[in-house]
Amino acid sequence: MKTYIHARLNKQDRAVLEALKKSTGYSESELVRRGLRLIMHEVLPKQSALKLAGRSVGKFKKGPRDLATNKKHLEGFGE
């Protein structure tokens, strides 16, 4: 079932919508859908890094065991 939205846009908002349509090639409907998803991601509670990593946590057996504590691993980092 489709839901329709009626929105009143001022001159500036209409110009933004037209510019987005031109630059992205998306329809007005697609721009509204994408905008809703972006806002949803802004207001949802942030997930922890542990939760984002999911089942991969603890799966890696190779690599240095002291990566987080040994400063030698950071030599040249960010240069």
C-alpha positions in Angstrom: 0.0 0.0 0.0 1.4 3.4 -1.0 1.4 6.4 1.3 1.4 9.9 -0.1 3.0 12.9 1.5 2.0 16.5 0.8 4.7 19.0 1.8 4.7 22.7 1.5 8.1 24.0 0.4 9.2 27.6 0.5 11.3 29.0 -2.4 14.6 28.0 -0.9 13.5 24.5 -0.2 12.1 24.1 -3.7 15.4 25.3 -5.1 17.3 22.7 -3.0 15.0 20.0 -4.2 15.5 21.0 -7.8 19.2 21.1 -7.4 19.3 17.7 -5.8 17.1 16.2 -8.5 19.5 17.6 -11.2 22.7 16.6 -9.5 21.6 13.1 -8.4 19.1 12.1 -11.0 16.7 10.9 -8.2 13.0 11.6 -8.3 11.4 13.7 -5.6 10.0 10.6 -4.0 13.4 8.9 -3.9 15.0 12.0 -2.4 12.3 12.1 0.4 12.8 8.4 1.1 16.6 8.8 1.3 16.2 11.8 3.5 14.0 9.9 5.9 16.5 7.1 6.2 19.3 9.6 6.8 17.4 11.3 9.6 16.5 7.9 11.1 20.2 7.0 11.3 20.9 10.4 13.1 18.3 9.8 15.8 18.7 6.1 16.4 20.9 5.2 19.4 24.5 4.6 18.3 25.7 1.1 18.4 28.9 0.1 20.2 32.0 -1.0 18.2 31.6 -4.4 19.8 28.0 -4.7 18.5 29.0 -3.5 15.1 31.8 -6.0 14.9 29.3 -8.7 15.6 30.4 -12.3 15.3 33.9 -11.4 14.1 35.0 -10.5 17.6 37.7 -13.0 18.8 37.9 -14.8 15.4 41.4 -13.6 14.5 44.2 -15.8 15.8 47.1 -14.4 13.8 48.7 -11.0 14.5 50.5 -9.4 17.4 48.8 -10.0 20.8 50.1 -6.8 22.2 48.8 -4.5 19.4 46.9 -2.3 21.7 49.6 -1.9 24.3 53.0 -2.0 22.5 54.0 1.5 21.2 56.4 0.0 18.7 53.4 -0.9 16.6 52.5 2.8 16.3 55.9 3.9 14.9 55.3 5.8 11.6 51.6 5.8 12.1 49.9 8.9 10.6 53.0 10.1 8.7 
